């Protein structure tokens, strides 16, 4: 399960990189509970670019017939 969508992550990173506050300020501004989330997102963005904020594994969907067959 993904907690934050890529657009939200990008907004968080851009806010930090624009100098609008430190990690704690951005955390509280965007209501992010984990204190290291912003730091990790900024580091990933600086290292790998905007694509690092996107989901890596596509979400799988299964049909009802497949689910019933599994049980």
N, C-alpha and C positions, 0 to 999 in steps of 0.2 A: 504494500500500500504506500502510495506516495503522499506525503503530508503537504507539500507545497508544490504548486505548478511552476513551470519554467518562467513564466512572465512575472510571477510574484518574487521568485528568487532573483531575477534580473533587477527588479525594482529595489530589492534589499541591497544587492551588491552595488548598484549605481548610487544609492543613497550614501553608502559608506565611502565609496571612492570619490564622490563629490565633496567629501569633507563635511558632511552634515552631522557628524557625530562619530563617536567611537563605537566599538563593538557593543557595549552595554546599552548605549543610547539607542542604537539601531534595533537591538533586541527588543527593548521596551516599546519603541515606536511602532514596530510591526507585530507586537504581541507574540514573540517567539520565546518559547519556554526554555529551550536548551541553550545554555550560555555559549556553547562553542559552535553553534550552527552557522552564524554569520561569518565567523573566522574561517570555517571550512569552505563555505561557499565562495568567499572572496579569494581564498588561496586557490581553489579549483579554477575559478574564473581567470585569475592571473596566469595560471600555468597552462590551461587547456582552452581558454576562450569561452565563448557563449555556449558552445555545444556541451560543455561540461555540466550545465545546469539542467539539461534535458534528461528525461528518463531513458535509461539504457536498454531495458528489457521491455518490449511491448506487452501490454496487459493481455492475457489470454482469456478468451471467452469460450464457453462450452455450451453446447445445445442441451436442452432438457433431456432429450433421448440419451445422450452420452452420459449425463449425470445419473439417470435412472439405471442405465446399464452398469455403472460403476458400483452401485450398491446392490 
